[in-house]
Amino acid sequence: MADLGSRAGMAAGAAGAVMLAQAAVARLILRADDAYVYVLGRPVRWACALKTRTGLPCPTCGMTRSLVLSLHGEWARAWRLMPAGPLALAGLLALGAALLALAVVERRGGRKADARAQRYIRRGALIYAAAATVVWIAGWTASFSAALAAR
Protein backbone atom coordinates (compact mmCIF):
# COMPACT_ATOMS: atom_id res chain seq x y z
CA MET A 1 0.00 0.00 0.00
CA ALA A 2 1.30 3.45 -0.92
CA ASP A 3 2.02 5.85 1.90
CA LEU A 4 0.47 9.32 2.15
CA GLY A 5 3.60 11.00 0.77
CA SER A 6 3.44 9.18 -2.55
CA ARG A 7 -0.27 9.94 -2.82
CA ALA A 8 0.47 13.62 -2.24
CA GLY A 9 3.09 13.52 -4.97
CA MET A 10 0.66 11.84 -7.32
CA ALA A 11 -2.00 14.44 -6.51
CA ALA A 12 0.40 17.29 -7.24
CA GLY A 13 1.47 15.68 -10.51
CA ALA A 14 -2.12 15.03 -11.55
CA ALA A 15 -3.15 18.60 -10.70
CA GLY A 16 -0.22 19.99 -12.69
CA ALA A 17 -1.00 17.79 -15.67
CA VAL A 18 -4.68 18.79 -15.59
CA MET A 19 -3.80 22.50 -15.44
CA LEU A 20 -1.52 22.21 -18.46
CA ALA A 21 -4.05 20.08 -20.34
CA GLN A 22 -6.80 22.62 -19.70
CA ALA A 23 -4.61 25.37 -21.14
CA ALA A 24 -3.97 23.24 -24.23
CA VAL A 25 -7.69 22.51 -24.72
CA ALA A 26 -8.57 26.18 -24.21
CA ARG A 27 -6.01 27.10 -26.86
CA LEU A 28 -7.68 24.69 -29.28
CA ILE A 29 -11.27 25.86 -28.81
CA LEU A 30 -10.88 29.57 -28.00
CA ARG A 31 -9.86 32.52 -30.16
CA ALA A 32 -10.00 36.25 -29.46
CA ASP A 33 -9.65 39.65 -31.04
CA ASP A 34 -9.85 43.11 -29.49
CA ALA A 35 -13.64 42.95 -29.25
CA TYR A 36 -14.69 39.34 -28.63
CA VAL A 37 -13.75 35.88 -27.49
CA TYR A 38 -14.77 33.11 -29.89
CA VAL A 39 -15.68 29.60 -28.74
CA LEU A 40 -15.38 27.14 -31.61
CA GLY A 41 -15.60 30.10 -34.00
CA ARG A 42 -18.72 31.67 -32.50
CA PRO A 43 -18.41 35.06 -30.75
CA VAL A 44 -19.36 35.37 -27.11
CA ARG A 45 -21.19 38.68 -26.98
CA TRP A 46 -21.07 39.38 -23.26
CA ALA A 47 -20.41 42.92 -22.20
CA CYS A 48 -19.23 44.31 -18.91
CA ALA A 49 -22.27 45.81 -17.17
CA LEU A 50 -20.22 48.56 -15.52
CA LYS A 51 -18.54 49.60 -18.76
CA THR A 52 -21.83 49.43 -20.67
CA ARG A 53 -23.61 51.67 -18.15
CA THR A 54 -20.84 54.09 -17.21
CA GLY A 55 -18.20 53.82 -19.92
CA LEU A 56 -15.66 53.01 -17.22
CA PRO A 57 -13.85 49.66 -17.14
CA CYS A 58 -14.20 47.31 -14.21
CA PRO A 59 -11.04 45.74 -12.73
CA THR A 60 -11.41 42.63 -14.92
CA CYS A 61 -12.44 44.26 -18.21
CA GLY A 62 -10.53 42.58 -21.02
CA MET A 63 -9.16 39.74 -18.87
CA THR A 64 -10.73 36.87 -20.84
CA ARG A 65 -9.66 38.30 -24.20
CA SER A 66 -6.19 38.95 -22.81
CA LEU A 67 -5.87 35.39 -21.51
CA VAL A 68 -7.00 33.90 -24.82
CA LEU A 69 -4.64 36.13 -26.81
CA SER A 70 -1.84 35.02 -24.47
CA LEU A 71 -2.71 31.36 -25.07
CA HIS A 72 -2.10 32.01 -28.77
CA GLY A 73 1.24 33.71 -28.17
CA GLU A 74 0.04 37.26 -28.81
CA TRP A 75 1.67 38.52 -25.61
CA ALA A 76 2.11 42.18 -26.60
CA ARG A 77 -1.47 42.52 -27.83
CA ALA A 78 -2.76 40.79 -24.70
CA TRP A 79 -0.62 43.05 -22.49
CA ARG A 80 -2.08 46.18 -24.15
CA LEU A 81 -5.61 44.89 -23.59
CA MET A 82 -5.12 43.88 -19.92
CA PRO A 83 -1.64 43.38 -18.45
CA ALA A 84 -2.87 40.85 -15.90
CA GLY A 85 -3.88 38.36 -18.62
CA PRO A 86 -0.41 37.31 -19.75
CA LEU A 87 0.73 37.24 -16.13
CA ALA A 88 -2.19 35.03 -15.14
CA LEU A 89 -1.40 32.60 -17.95
CA ALA A 90 2.31 32.59 -17.11
CA GLY A 91 1.43 31.91 -13.48
CA LEU A 92 -0.92 29.07 -14.41
CA LEU A 93 1.67 27.43 -16.65
CA ALA A 94 4.42 27.90 -14.07
CA LEU A 95 2.26 26.43 -11.30
CA GLY A 96 1.33 23.44 -13.47
CA ALA A 97 5.00 22.80 -14.25
CA ALA A 98 5.97 23.27 -10.59
CA LEU A 99 3.37 20.74 -9.47
CA LEU A 100 4.66 18.22 -12.00
CA ALA A 101 8.21 18.87 -10.78
CA LEU A 102 7.06 18.48 -7.17
CA ALA A 103 5.68 15.04 -8.01
CA VAL A 104 9.03 14.03 -9.52
CA VAL A 105 10.99 15.41 -6.54
CA GLU A 106 8.73 13.61 -4.08
CA ARG A 107 9.11 10.35 -5.95
CA ARG A 108 12.90 10.56 -6.23
CA GLY A 109 13.98 12.51 -3.17
CA GLY A 110 11.60 11.49 -0.42
CA ARG A 111 9.86 13.61 2.18
CA LYS A 112 12.78 15.92 3.01
CA ALA A 113 13.27 16.97 -0.60
CA ASP A 114 9.49 17.21 -1.02
CA ALA A 115 9.18 19.60 1.95
CA ARG A 116 11.99 21.80 0.61
CA ALA A 117 10.41 21.90 -2.87
CA GLN A 118 7.05 22.82 -1.36
CA ARG A 119 8.67 25.73 0.50
CA TYR A 120 10.22 27.02 -2.74
CA ILE A 121 6.91 26.71 -4.57
CA ARG A 122 5.02 28.53 -1.80
CA ARG A 123 7.61 31.31 -1.61
CA GLY A 124 7.64 31.70 -5.39
CA ALA A 125 3.84 31.71 -5.53
CA LEU A 126 3.63 34.45 -2.90
CA ILE A 127 6.20 36.62 -4.69
CA TYR A 128 4.45 36.04 -8.02
CA ALA A 129 1.01 36.82 -6.53
CA ALA A 130 2.24 40.09 -5.05
CA ALA A 131 3.88 41.19 -8.31
CA ALA A 132 0.88 40.11 -10.42
CA THR A 133 -1.51 41.99 -8.12
CA VAL A 134 0.53 45.17 -8.48
CA VAL A 135 0.55 44.82 -12.29
CA TRP A 136 -3.18 44.05 -12.36
CA ILE A 137 -4.07 47.11 -10.24
CA ALA A 138 -1.69 49.35 -12.18
CA GLY A 139 -3.15 48.17 -15.51
CA TRP A 140 -6.70 48.73 -14.38
CA THR A 141 -5.82 52.14 -12.93
CA ALA A 142 -4.27 53.16 -16.25
CA SER A 143 -7.30 52.04 -18.28
CA PHE A 144 -9.69 53.64 -15.77
CA SER A 145 -7.75 56.91 -15.90
CA ALA A 146 -7.73 56.85 -19.70
CA ALA A 147 -11.50 56.28 -19.75
CA LEU A 148 -12.04 59.16 -17.33
CA ALA A 149 -9.84 61.46 -19.41
CA ALA A 150 -11.76 60.53 -22.58
CA ARG A 151 -15.08 61.65 -21.03
Secondary structure as a PSIPRED ss2 file (coil, helix, strand):
# PSIPRED VFORMAT (PSIPRED V4.0)

   1 M C   1.000  0.000  0.000
   2 A C   1.000  0.000  0.000
   3 D C   1.000  0.000  0.000
   4 L H   0.000  1.000  0.000
   5 G H   0.000  1.000  0.000
   6 S H   0.000  1.000  0.000
   7 R H   0.000  1.000  0.000
   8 A H   0.000  1.000  0.000
   9 G H   0.000  1.000  0.000
  10 M H   0.000  1.000  0.000
  11 A H   0.000  1.000  0.000
  12 A H   0.000  1.000  0.000
  13 G H   0.000  1.000  0.000
  14 A H   0.000  1.000  0.000
  15 A H   0.000  1.000  0.000
  16 G H   0.000  1.000  0.000
  17 A H   0.000  1.000  0.000
  18 V H   0.000  1.000  0.000
  19 M H   0.000  1.000  0.000
  20 L H   0.000  1.000  0.000
  21 A H   0.000  1.000  0.000
  22 Q H   0.000  1.000  0.000
  23 A H   0.000  1.000  0.000
  24 A H   0.000  1.000  0.000
  25 V H   0.000  1.000  0.000
  26 A H   0.000  1.000  0.000
  27 R H   0.000  1.000  0.000
  28 L H   0.000  1.000  0.000
  29 I H   0.000  1.000  0.000
  30 L E   0.000  0.000  1.000
  31 R E   0.000  0.000  1.000
  32 A E   0.000  0.000  1.000
  33 D C   1.000  0.000  0.000
  34 D C   1.000  0.000  0.000
  35 A C   1.000  0.000  0.000
  36 Y C   1.000  0.000  0.000
  37 V E   0.000  0.000  1.000
  38 Y E   0.000  0.000  1.000
  39 V E   0.000  0.000  1.000
  40 L C   1.000  0.000  0.000
  41 G C   1.000  0.000  0.000
  42 R E   0.000  0.000  1.000
  43 P E   0.000  0.000  1.000
  44 V E   0.000  0.000  1.000
  45 R C   1.000  0.000  0.000
  46 W C   1.000  0.000  0.000
  47 A C   1.000  0.000  0.000
  48 C C   1.000  0.000  0.000
  49 A H   0.000  1.000  0.000
  50 L H   0.000  1.000  0.000
  51 K H   0.000  1.000  0.000
  52 T H   0.000  1.000  0.000
  53 R H   0.000  1.000  0.000
  54 T H   0.000  1.000  0.000
  55 G C   1.000  0.000  0.000
  56 L C   1.000  0.000  0.000
  57 P C   1.000  0.000  0.000
  58 C C   1.000  0.000  0.000
  59 P C   1.000  0.000  0.000
  60 T C   1.000  0.000  0.000
  61 C C   1.000  0.000  0.000
  62 G C   1.000  0.000  0.000
  63 M H   0.000  1.000  0.000
  64 T H   0.000  1.000  0.000
  65 R H   0.000  1.000  0.000
  66 S H   0.000  1.000  0.000
  67 L H   0.000  1.000  0.000
  68 V H   0.000  1.000  0.000
  69 L H   0.000  1.000  0.000
  70 S H   0.000  1.000  0.000
  71 L H   0.000  1.000  0.000
  72 H C   1.000  0.000  0.000
  73 G C   1.000  0.000  0.000
  74 E C   1.000  0.000  0.000
  75 W H   0.000  1.000  0.000
  76 A H   0.000  1.000  0.000
  77 R H   0.000  1.000  0.000
  78 A H   0.000  1.000  0.000
  79 W H   0.000  1.000  0.000
  80 R H   0.000  1.000  0.000
  81 L H   0.000  1.000  0.000
  82 M C   1.000  0.000  0.000
  83 P C   1.000  0.000  0.000
  84 A H   0.000  1.000  0.000
  85 G H   0.000  1.000  0.000
  86 P H   0.000  1.000  0.000
  87 L H   0.000  1.000  0.000
  88 A H   0.000  1.000  0.000
  89 L H   0.000  1.000  0.000
  90 A H   0.000  1.000  0.000
  91 G H   0.000  1.000  0.000
  92 L H   0.000  1.000  0.000
  93 L H   0.000  1.000  0.000
  94 A H   0.000  1.000  0.000
  95 L H   0.000  1.000  0.000
  96 G H   0.000  1.000  0.000
  97 A H   0.000  1.000  0.000
  98 A H   0.000  1.000  0.000
  99 L H   0.000  1.000  0.000
 100 L H   0.000  1.000  0.000
 101 A H   0.000  1.000  0.000
 102 L H   0.000  1.000  0.000
 103 A H   0.000  1.000  0.000
 104 V H   0.000  1.000  0.000
 105 V H   0.000  1.000  0.000
 106 E H   0.000  1.000  0.000
 107 R H   0.000  1.000  0.000
 108 R H   0.000  1.000  0.000
 109 G H   0.000  1.000  0.000
 110 G H   0.000  1.000  0.000
 111 R H   0.000  1.000  0.000
 112 K H   0.000  1.000  0.000
 113 A H   0.000  1.000  0.000
 114 D H   0.000  1.000  0.000
 115 A H   0.000  1.000  0.000
 116 R H   0.000  1.000  0.000
 117 A H   0.000  1.000  0.000
 118 Q H   0.000  1.000  0.000
 119 R H   0.000  1.000  0.000
 120 Y H   0.000  1.000  0.000
 121 I H   0.000  1.000  0.000
 122 R H   0.000  1.000  0.000
 123 R H   0.000  1.000  0.000
 124 G H   0.000  1.000  0.000
 125 A H   0.000  1.000  0.000
 126 L H   0.000  1.000  0.000
 127 I H   0.000  1.000  0.000
 128 Y H   0.000  1.000  0.000
 129 A H   0.000  1.000  0.000
 130 A H   0.000  1.000  0.000
 131 A H   0.000  1.000  0.000
 132 A H   0.000  1.000  0.000
 133 T H   0.000  1.000  0.000
 134 V H   0.000  1.000  0.000
 135 V H   0.000  1.000  0.000
 136 W H   0.000  1.000  0.000
 137 I H   0.000  1.000  0.000
 138 A H   0.000  1.000  0.000
 139 G H   0.000  1.000  0.000
 140 W H   0.000  1.000  0.000
 141 T H   0.000  1.000  0.000
 142 A H   0.000  1.000  0.000
 143 S H   0.000  1.000  0.000
 144 F H   0.000  1.000  0.000
 145 S H   0.000  1.000  0.000
 146 A H   0.000  1.000  0.000
 147 A H   0.000  1.000  0.000
 148 L H   0.000  1.000  0.000
 149 A H   0.000  1.000  0.000
 150 A H   0.000  1.000  0.000
 151 R C   1.000  0.000  0.000
